[in-house]
Amino acid sequence: MLRAKELVMPAQTAASRAPRMKQYRERLRAAGLRPIQLWVPDTRAPGFSAECRRQSAALADDMAEADTAAFIEAAGAWGE
């Protein structure tokens, strides 16, 4: 019978992962990809939900927004 202690994977250090990560990044670059850093809004931030509601209400009667929403819905259904 296996004991819980035997099921635990050995801890990896950053140094032991570094060569594998380097190889992984090299494979991605060889495939024509490049790394980027992407910053997105923090959905956990205080006021985030209120700001989403405010922006949605501001666009509710905007015809250009309605056209954009229709386009996005049609594109999402494409290929179904």
BAFI-3210 file (N, C-alpha, C; in Angstrom, 3 decimals, decimal comma, padded with zeros to 6 digits):
// residues 80
n [1|2|3|4|5|6|7|8|9|10|11|12|13|14|15|16|17|18|19|20|21|22|23|24|25|26|27|28|29|30|31|32|33|34|35|36|37|38|39|40|41|42|43|44|45|46|47|48|49|50|51|52|53|54|55|56|57|58|59|60|61|62|63|64|65|66|67|68|69|70|71|72|73|74|75|76|77|78|79|80]
n.u [000,835|000,520|001,924|001,036|003,277|004,914|003,708|004,191|005,625|009,062|010,428|011,094|013,746|014,257|016,579|016,829|014,749|015,304|016,988|015,192|013,096|014,435|015,001|012,376|011,495|013,259|012,355|009,820|010,540|011,869|009,719|008,686|007,523|007,258|008,022|005,742|004,657|001,710|-000,620|-003,472|-006,751|-007,277|-009,502|-010,199|-009,937|-011,027|-014,013|-013,986|-016,165|-018,230|-017,257|-017,343|-020,112|-020,819|-019,558|-020,862|-023,512|-023,187|-022,801|-025,096|-027,197|-025,956|-025,635|-023,463|-022,122|-023,986|-023,881|-021,232|-021,383|-023,161|-021,601|-019,499|-020,904|-021,791|-019,329|-018,423|-020,145|-019,393|-018,612|-019,979]
n.v [-001,170|002,241|005,043|008,354|010,004|008,858|009,571|012,203|014,562|015,265|018,381|020,951|023,028|026,437|026,578|023,989|023,899|025,804|025,108|023,506|025,314|027,209|025,715|025,221|027,850|028,401|026,563|027,634|030,137|029,242|028,317|030,600|032,323|034,918|036,181|038,123|040,696|041,033|043,166|043,194|044,278|044,139|042,035|041,638|043,951|046,638|048,235|047,425|045,927|047,819|049,768|048,317|048,001|050,711|051,436|049,686|050,584|053,125|052,530|051,314|052,372|052,972|052,939|052,178|050,518|048,478|047,431|046,504|044,564|042,774|041,921|040,629|038,558|037,155|036,423|034,752|032,633|031,576|028,896|026,996]
n.w [000,000|-000,853|000,733|001,755|001,801|-000,121|-002,452|-002,957|-005,064|-005,731|-004,720|-007,035|-007,863|-008,857|-010,312|-011,323|-013,073|-014,952|-017,287|-018,780|-019,235|-020,754|-023,065|-023,891|-024,469|-026,560|-028,479|-028,992|-030,055|-032,339|-033,706|-034,661|-032,869|-030,384|-027,133|-025,155|-022,900|-021,184|-019,888|-017,934|-016,789|-013,250|-012,053|-009,470|-008,144|-006,047|-006,961|-009,591|-010,690|-010,515|-012,271|-014,666|-014,933|-015,175|-017,615|-019,362|-019,165|-020,238|-022,892|-023,691|-025,316|-027,676|-031,087|-032,694|-030,960|-030,732|-033,327|-033,303|-031,260|-032,468|-034,623|-033,242|-031,990|-034,282|-035,369|-033,371|-033,621|-035,987|-038,045|-036,637]
ca.u [000,000|001,297|001,702|000,938|004,616|005,481|003,028|004,618|006,696|010,162|010,400|012,059|014,250|014,266|017,784|016,641|013,760|015,820|017,368|013,996|012,377|015,218|014,748|010,993|011,450|013,970|011,445|008,785|011,144|012,131|008,419|008,287|006,806|008,086|007,327|005,260|004,077|000,366|-001,230|-004,935|-007,358|-007,396|-010,930|-010,405|-009,741|-012,252|-014,595|-013,940|-017,527|-018,969|-016,773|-017,899|-021,524|-020,873|-019,228|-021,929|-024,671|-022,860|-022,855|-026,346|-028,020|-025,045|-025,854|-022,182|-021,848|-024,899|-023,300|-020,031|-021,824|-023,725|-020,478|-018,795|-021,756|-021,745|-017,986|-018,342|-020,956|-018,849|-018,084|-020,803]
ca.v [000,000|003,471|006,043|009,712|010,541|008,315|010,171|013,586|014,771|016,029|019,806|021,374|024,374|027,267|026,238|022,739|024,128|026,799|024,578|023,081|026,515|027,803|024,901|025,471|029,164|028,293|025,891|028,596|031,117|028,554|028,181|031,923|033,059|035,732|036,453|039,471|040,872|041,551|043,640|043,208|044,811|043,228|041,871|041,582|045,293|047,313|049,127|046,878|045,589|049,071|050,397|047,538|048,383|052,087|051,449|048,989|051,485|054,223|052,037|050,576|052,920|053,373|052,089|051,614|049,410|047,395|046,819|045,777|043,384|041,839|041,357|039,711|037,359|036,402|035,819|033,667|031,516|031,144|027,540|026,062]
ca.w [000,000|-000,924|001,766|001,208|001,630|-001,351|-003,592|-003,097|-006,035|-005,149|-005,035|-008,033|-007,643|-010,062|-011,066|-012,048|-014,135|-015,890|-018,605|-019,527|-019,655|-021,837|-024,267|-024,287|-025,118|-027,840|-029,422|-029,373|-030,966|-033,607|-034,377|-035,133|-031,831|-029,511|-025,872|-024,877|-021,579|-021,369|-018,650|-018,022|-015,565|-012,118|-011,791|-008,020|-007,599|-005,605|-007,955|-010,949|-011,134|-010,689|-013,504|-015,783|-015,060|-015,670|-019,042|-020,090|-019,216|-021,147|-024,276|-023,899|-026,412|-028,751|-032,272|-033,125|-030,040|-031,106|-034,530|-032,883|-030,520|-033,442|-035,357|-032,360|-031,841|-035,544|-035,495|-032,402|-034,101|-037,260|-038,058|-035,849]
c.u [000,889|000,938|001,701|002,317|005,242|004,866|003,480|005,776|007,824|010,092|011,466|012,502|014,200|015,463|017,583|015,626|014,305|016,231|016,159|013,221|013,098|014,984|013,338|010,878|012,168|013,102|010,347|009,334|011,421|010,845|007,893|007,507|007,780|007,309|006,874|004,777|002,745|-000,212|-002,725|-005,510|-007,465|-008,872|-011,238|-010,315|-011,072|-012,749|-014,604|-015,347|-018,348|-018,545|-017,278|-019,363|-021,663|-020,604|-020,308|-023,153|-024,425|-022,984|-024,196|-027,146|-027,183|-025,203|-024,563|-021,822|-022,732|-024,375|-022,075|-020,408|-022,397|-022,615|-019,745|-019,612|-021,728|-020,401|-017,832|-019,102|-020,407|-018,268|-018,892|-021,730]
c.v [001,245|004,397|007,424|010,300|010,070|008,940|011,600|013,663|015,551|017,486|020,118|022,790|025,139|026,917|024,953|022,894|025,033|026,211|024,132|024,275|027,188|027,038|025,129|026,806|029,145|027,610|026,841|029,636|030,491|028,369|029,534|032,738|033,903|036,032|037,910|039,511|041,569|041,930|043,727|043,792|043,727|043,146|041,791|042,955|045,893|048,257|048,576|046,601|046,847|049,774|049,655|047,908|049,784|052,147|050,774|049,879|052,625|053,805|051,400|051,073|053,371|052,419|051,454|050,419|048,219|046,676|045,979|044,492|042,335|041,155|040,311|038,428|036,514|035,714|034,656|032,443|030,928|029,733|026,539|025,303]
c.w [000,000|000,216|001,128|000,935|000,323|-002,595|-003,869|-004,077|-005,367|-005,599|-006,081|-007,708|-008,960|-010,935|-011,874|-013,185|-015,237|-017,243|-019,438|-020,045|-020,815|-023,143|-024,800|-025,024|-026,455|-028,887|-029,891|-030,336|-032,332|-034,406|-034,849|-034,115|-031,025|-028,245|-025,794|-023,435|-021,771|-020,018|-018,857|-016,734|-014,492|-011,738|-010,298|-007,370|-007,139|-006,702|-009,367|-011,480|-011,398|-011,976|-014,739|-016,016|-015,630|-017,168|-019,877|-020,232|-020,198|-022,607|-024,640|-025,097|-027,604|-029,938|-032,760|-032,244|-030,370|-032,349|-034,185|-032,157|-031,469|-034,237|-034,517|-032,168|-033,105|-035,731|-034,541|-032,849|-035,409|-037,138|-037,240|-036,755]
res [m|l|r|a|k|e|l|v|m|p|a|q|t|a|a|s|r|a|p|r|m|k|q|y|r|e|r|l|r|a|a|g|l|r|p|i|q|l|w|v|p|d|t|r|a|p|g|f|s|a|e|c|r|r|q|s|a|a|l|a|d|d|m|a|e|a|d|t|a|a|f|i|e|a|a|g|a|w|g|e]
***
